[in-house]
Structure formats: C-alpha cells, structure tokens
Amino acid sequence: MKVKTRIFRLISILLILVVFASSGCVGDQGENKSADSMENASGNAAAGGGETLTIFHAGSLSIPFEELEAEFENQHPGVDVQREAAGSAQSIRKITELGKNADVLASADYALIPSMMMPEYADWSSAFARNQMILAYTNESKYSKAINGNNWYDILRRPDVRFGFSNPNDDPAGYRSQMVTVLAESYYNDSQIYDDLILNNTGITFTIQKNGTALVQVPASEEIALNPDKIMLRSMEVELSSALETGEIDYLYIYRSVAEQHGFRYVEFPPEIDLSSLDYADNYSKVQVQMENGEVVTGSPIVYGVTIPKNAENPELAAEFIKLLLEEPGQQIFIENGQPPIVPAIAEGRDKMPEELQPLVE
C-alpha cells in the first residue's frame, strides 16, 4: 500500500502561514464547458491564433474555473479554453492511464499530483486553495427543520432519509466523506455512526489497525453494492448536487463552497472532523482510505493542487493560465466563490516550474 506522505510536508510549510479562519469549498457545476474560439487574434495578445488550452479539473473547481476561463479568453483573443470536469483521481487517470493530453491539471487533493503523476507525468505541483467538508440540504429535505451540528448523524440514520457522496475511487470528496464519518465516532462518542451510515449500506469495509489508525477499504466501484434506498453514489460531487436540488436525496456530503454557490443550506461539522483546519491535522491523520487500486489516502487538511502535465501540448499557454490563477485576479475569484486561496501558493519542485510562476510560490 502506498501511503501519501508528501501532504505532511505541505502541512508543515502551511503552518508558518496564518491559520485560515473561514473555510469554503468551491462549487461544482454541471457539465464540461468548451468556449467558442475567438477569431482575429489581437496583435498584442500573449498568445492566440486559434489555439486551444485543455484543462482537466476537479468538479468542485467548475465555477471558479469557468470565471477564470472567461477572464483568460478575454486576455487572449483567439484562444479557446476547453475544460473537462471529473473526480480528481479520474482526471489524473485520463493522463496516466488513458494517455489523454491536458495542458493544466487541477486536483481537489494536492497530494494526488505527487503520488500519481510525479515524476513520470509531471515535474512539479503547486498548492493554491483550501476547503471544508459540510453536509448540504434544502428546505425540502426530510427533517430539514430539525437537523443541526449535534444530531446530523442521527437524522441520516432515519430509515426514510436518503443521502449521497461521490465515489471514493474517483473523487476526493468521496473519500473525505468517509473520513468525516469515521472521525465523527470519536468526536460524538458514538462508535456506531460509521457502521449505521456506511458499513450497513455498502460493500465498503472498515478496520482498526495495530497503530490505532482507522482504515476504510473501498472495493472496486462495481462492488460497492449500495443500498439504493439509503445512499446515492456518483463519480463526482457535481452530479449529486442536481440530485439534491431535485429532491432525489435529502442530504449530501460536499464542500462548503459548493453549498454556498448552489444556495444549499448546510450543517457545519466541527473543525475537529471537517478537514479544514491545520490545528487538527494530527487528528485527521488517524483515518486512511484505501481505494480499489491499492492507493491509500491519509486524512489531512483539504488543499487543492495544480500542475502542467508533461504531455501538455501548449505549456506556455498553460503557464499563463496558472499565472492568472495564482495572481490577485485569480485569488479574488476564489474568495468571491467562498474558497480561500493560499497566498502565496506553495510548490513542490519549484525549480522545475516555468520561470514566470516561480516568483508566485514559495
């Protein structure tokens, strides 16, 4: 089993920064978007001439990346930004297993880039934003008037309540949902929370290792064997947002910014379990999730990462897009969408980054 340890290096660096107070998660919005190419490229545009910039990104980055796309295309007439939203692990596998080309890869879990892409498929990774897990619902959700931060797990236990989370094999929000639920047992002093909500309704298993760490083991996606009357599972969280809106599910484990961008109500988990706070990094690390490919993810504060894959067809344009992301305009877009940026961004492999990006990271 390959445990991701690089994230702890990131955490140690982050501890020198101001501990962020308000956390949010970026919203996911539906379908992948391709903007129409603009003709008549401007003579003083940094790039243009009908070029295409291909971006693979986490579903929870859809809204801010849509805004970044519009700003980038405005600055680069003639460039068509084409985005593909999917679960972060799934996005990376498009490159590493399917051989697809992408100019920019942005993950909802910073650690997936070094563990799944470096050094064969990428030379560097930059951490640029944080997030927070919450439980989203609407006014039409069953028991919406009764649920709160102290009884949410009891509400989910009720037989007529249906909830959702994304596939842990494809999407960080999915394995983070497992982590939150496991951590809830010790926080609320209730050892049956994970059993009642997950184990009794899926083929996912759970064991306590000799060192006291909880290990959640996720089988192959076709073997997760959900109880469909209780749980809805989709590849990425954006697909579940629409199910919540239509009332197919009552509650959804998701990022805070997704809830805010979609106008959902939500229950905030305590920071001891919501994966938002550097102060509780040691507590989060007490849970691990093993995906179907054997990869083991250790609980840690939520940090988003970005890189330029080695197979990028337009690496210069990609560097300009990431420059926009890391500079003040990009930071403001994330702030306005409820997701705090990391300022300055933090890099692994900084000396291998494009020169214009190196001054923006530490």
C-alpha positions in Angstrom: 0.0 0.0 0.0 1.3 3.4 -1.0 0.6 6.0 1.7 0.7 9.6 0.7 3.2 11.2 2.9 4.1 14.3 0.9 1.0 16.1 2.1 2.6 16.3 5.6 5.4 18.2 4.1 2.9 20.7 2.8 1.1 20.9 6.1 4.4 21.7 7.9 5.0 24.5 5.4 1.5 25.8 5.7 1.9 26.0 9.5 4.1 29.0 9.0 1.2 30.8 7.4 -1.7 32.4 9.2 -4.1 29.7 10.1 -7.1 30.3 7.9 -10.3 31.2 9.7 -13.0 30.9 7.2 -13.1 27.9 5.0 -15.1 27.2 2.0 -15.2 24.9 -0.9 -15.5 25.6 -4.4 -18.7 24.7 -6.1 -19.2 22.2 -8.7 -21.3 22.9 -11.5 -22.5 20.6 -14.0 -21.3 20.0 -17.5 -17.9 20.3 -19.0 -17.7 23.6 -20.9 -15.9 24.5 -24.2 -15.9 28.2 -25.1 -16.2 29.1 -28.8 -12.9 30.0 -30.3 -12.5 33.7 -31.0 -11.1 34.9 -34.3 -8.9 37.8 -35.3 -6.3 37.4 -32.6 -5.1 40.7 -31.2 -1.6 41.6 -32.2 -0.5 42.3 -28.7 -2.1 39.2 -27.2 0.3 37.0 -25.3 -1.0 34.0 -27.2 -3.7 33.4 -29.8 -4.3 32.3 -33.4 -6.9 29.7 -32.7 -5.0 27.8 -30.1 -6.7 25.5 -27.6 -5.9 25.2 -23.9 -7.2 21.9 -22.4 -7.8 21.8 -18.7 -8.7 18.7 -16.6 -10.0 19.7 -13.2 -11.9 18.6 -10.2 -15.7 19.0 -10.4 -15.6 21.3 -7.4 -13.5 23.8 -9.4 -16.1 24.2 -12.1 -17.5 27.6 -11.1 -14.2 29.5 -10.4 -12.5 27.9 -13.4 -15.4 29.0 -15.6 -14.8 32.5 -14.4 -11.0 32.1 -14.9 -11.7 30.8 -18.4 -13.8 33.9 -19.3 -11.0 36.2 -18.0 -8.3 34.3 -19.7 -10.1 34.2 -23.1 -10.7 38.0 -22.7 -7.0 38.5 -22.2 -6.1 36.0 -25.0 -8.3 36.6 -28.1 -8.2 33.6 -30.3 -7.6 31.1 -27.5 -10.3 28.5 -26.8 -10.2 27.2 -23.2 -11.7 23.7 -23.1 -12.4 22.3 -19.6 -13.2 18.7 -18.5 -14.6 18.4 -15.0 -14.4 15.0 -13.2 -13.3 13.5 -10.0 -9.6 14.4 -9.4 -8.3 10.8 -9.4 -10.3 10.1 -12.5 -8.9 13.3 -14.2 -5.4 12.2 -13.4 -6.0 8.7 -14.8 -7.1 10.2 -18.1 -3.5 11.3 -18.4 -1.6 8.5 -16.7 -3.7 5.5 -17.9 -5.6 6.7 -21.0 -2.9 8.8 -22.5 -5.0 11.9 -22.9 -3.3 15.2 -23.3 -4.0 18.1 -20.9 -2.3 21.4 -20.6 -3.4 22.0 -17.0 -4.4 19.5 -14.3 -6.1 20.8 -11.2 -6.9 18.4 -8.3 -9.1 18.8 -5.2 -6.4 16.9 -3.4 -2.9 18.4 -3.7 -1.3 15.0 -2.7 -2.7 13.2 -5.7 -0.4 15.0 -8.1 2.9 14.0 -6.5 1.7 10.5 -5.7 0.0 9.7 -9.0 1.9 11.9 -11.5 5.4 12.7 -10.3 8.0 12.2 -11.7 6.7 10.4 -14.8 3.8 12.6 -15.8 4.6 15.9 -14.0 7.7 17.7 -12.6 6.0 19.9 -10.0 2.9 20.7 -8.1 1.5 23.9 -6.5 -1.0 24.1 -3.7 -3.3 27.1 -4.2 -6.5 26.8 -2.2 -8.2 25.2 0.8 -11.7 23.8 1.6 -14.1 22.4 4.2 -16.5 19.5 4.3 -20.1 20.1 5.2 -23.5 18.3 4.9 -25.7 20.1 2.4 -29.5 20.0 2.3 -32.5 22.0 1.1 -35.8 23.2 2.6 -37.4 20.2 1.1 -35.0 17.7 2.7 -36.7 15.5 5.3 -36.2 16.8 8.8 -34.6 20.0 7.5 -36.1 22.0 10.4 -34.6 19.6 13.0 -31.1 18.9 11.8 -28.1 20.6 13.4 -24.5 20.1 14.2 -25.3 17.9 17.1 -27.8 15.5 15.6 -27.0 15.3 11.9 -25.8 11.7 12.1 -29.0 10.6 13.8 -31.0 12.3 11.1 -29.1 10.4 8.5 -29.8 7.2 10.4 -33.5 7.6 10.0 -34.9 4.9 7.6 -36.7 7.4 5.3 -33.7 9.6 4.8 -31.5 9.2 1.7 -28.1 10.8 1.4 -25.2 10.9 -1.1 -21.5 11.1 -1.5 -19.2 10.8 -4.5 -17.3 7.6 -5.4 -14.1 7.4 -3.2 -12.3 5.7 -6.1 -12.8 8.7 -8.4 -13.1 11.8 -6.2 -11.5 13.2 -3.1 -14.9 14.4 -1.8 -15.9 10.8 -1.7 -13.0 9.5 0.4 -13.2 12.7 2.5 -16.9 11.8 3.3 -15.6 8.5 4.7 -13.0 10.3 6.8 -15.5 12.8 8.3 -17.9 10.0 9.2 -15.2 7.9 10.9 -13.9 10.9 12.8 -17.4 11.7 13.9 -17.4 8.5 16.0 -14.8 9.7 18.4 -15.9 13.3 18.4 -19.5 12.4 19.3 -18.5 9.4 21.4 -20.7 7.1 19.3 -19.0 4.0 17.9 -21.9 3.0 15.6 -22.0 6.1 13.4 -19.9 4.7 10.5 -21.5 1.3 10.8 -25.0 2.6 10.7 -24.4 5.1 7.9 -21.9 3.4 5.6 -21.0 -0.2 6.5 -24.6 -1.4 6.7 -25.5 0.2 3.4 -22.4 -0.5 1.2 -19.7 -3.0 0.4 -17.1 -0.7 1.9 -15.2 -2.2 4.9 -13.6 -0.7 8.0 -10.8 -1.9 10.3 -8.7 -0.6 13.1 -5.0 -1.2 12.5 -2.5 -2.0 15.2 -1.3 1.6 15.4 -4.8 2.7 16.1 -5.4 4.2 12.7 -8.8 3.5 11.1 -8.6 2.0 7.6 -11.5 2.3 5.3 -11.3 -0.1 2.3 -13.2 0.8 -0.8 -13.8 -2.1 -3.2 -14.0 -1.8 -7.0 -16.7 0.6 -8.0 -19.0 -2.2 -9.3 -18.6 -4.0 -6.0 -19.5 -1.1 -3.7 -23.0 -2.6 -3.6 -25.0 0.3 -2.3 -28.4 0.1 -0.7 -30.1 2.4 -3.3 -32.9 3.2 -0.9 -30.4 4.8 1.5 -27.4 6.1 -0.5 -26.8 7.6 -3.9 -23.2 7.3 -5.3 -21.9 9.1 -8.4 -18.4 9.6 -9.9 -18.2 13.2 -8.8 -20.0 15.5 -6.5 -21.4 17.8 -9.2 -23.7 15.0 -10.3 -25.1 14.7 -6.8 -25.8 18.5 -6.5 -28.5 18.2 -9.0 -30.0 15.2 -7.2 -30.1 17.3 -4.0 -31.8 20.1 -5.9 -34.5 17.8 -7.3 -35.1 16.0 -4.0 -33.7 12.6 -5.1 -31.6 12.8 -2.0 -32.1 14.6 1.3 -28.5 15.3 2.2 -25.1 15.4 0.6 -21.6 15.3 1.9 -19.9 18.1 -0.1 -17.6 21.1 0.1 -18.9 24.3 1.7 -18.4 26.5 -1.3 -20.5 24.1 -3.4 -23.3 24.6 -1.0 -22.9 28.4 -1.0 -22.7 28.6 -4.8 -25.8 26.4 -5.2 -27.8 28.1 -2.5 -28.0 25.0 -0.4 -28.4 25.1 3.4 -25.8 23.1 5.3 -24.7 21.7 8.6 -21.1 22.7 9.5 -19.1 19.9 11.1 -16.8 20.8 13.9 -13.3 21.6 12.8 -12.0 18.5 14.6 -13.6 16.4 11.8 -14.3 18.7 8.8 -10.8 18.5 7.3 -10.4 22.3 7.2 -8.0 23.2 10.0 -4.2 22.8 10.2 -4.7 22.7 14.0 -6.3 19.3 13.7 -4.0 17.8 11.1 -2.9 15.1 13.5 -6.4 14.1 14.3 -7.3 13.9 10.6 -4.4 11.6 10.0 -5.9 8.9 12.2 -8.1 7.9 9.3 -6.9 6.4 6.0 -8.9 5.3 2.9 -7.7 2.6 0.6 -9.0 2.9 -2.9 -9.6 0.0 -5.3 -6.2 0.4 -6.9 -4.4 -0.1 -3.5 -3.6 3.6 -3.1 -4.0 4.7 0.5 -5.1 8.3 1.3 -4.3 9.6 4.8 -6.7 12.2 6.3 -5.3 15.7 6.1 -6.5 19.3 5.7 -8.1 19.9 2.3 -5.6 21.5 -0.1 -6.1 21.9 -3.9 -3.2 21.5 -6.3 -2.3 22.3 -9.9 0.4 21.3 -12.4 1.2 21.3 -16.1 1.5 17.7 -17.2 4.5 16.6 -19.2 2.2 15.8 -22.2 0.9 19.3 -22.4 0.5 20.5 -26.0 0.5 24.2 -25.0 2.7 24.5 -21.9 3.3 28.2 -22.5 -0.4 29.0 -22.5 -0.8 26.7 -19.5 1.8 28.7 -17.6 -0.1 31.9 -18.4 -3.4 30.4 -17.2 -1.8 29.2 -13.9 -0.2 32.7 -13.5 -3.7 34.2 -13.7 -4.9 31.6 -11.2 -2.1 32.4 -8.7 -2.1 36.2 -9.0 -4.6 38.6 -7.5 -7.3 38.3 -10.1 -7.5 34.5 -9.6 -7.3 34.8 -5.9 -10.2 37.2 -5.9 -12.3 34.8 -8.0 -11.7 32.1 -5.4 -12.5 34.5 -2.5 -15.8 35.5 -4.1 -16.7 31.9 -4.6 -16.2 31.0 -1.0 -12.9 29.2 -1.2 -9.9 30.8 0.5 -6.7 30.9 -1.7 -3.3 30.0 -0.3 -1.3 33.2 -0.6 1.5 32.8 -1.6 0.9 29.4 -3.2 3.2 26.6 -2.1 5.1 24.5 -4.6 6.9 21.1 -4.7 9.5 21.1 -7.4 9.6 24.9 -7.6 12.8 25.0 -9.6 11.1 22.9 -12.3 8.2 25.3 -12.7 8.1 27.8 -15.6 10.2 30.8 -14.7 7.2 33.2 -14.7 5.5 31.1 -12.0 8.4 30.7 -9.6 8.0 34.2 -8.0 4.4 33.5 -7.2 5.1 30.5 -5.0 7.3 29.6 -2.1 
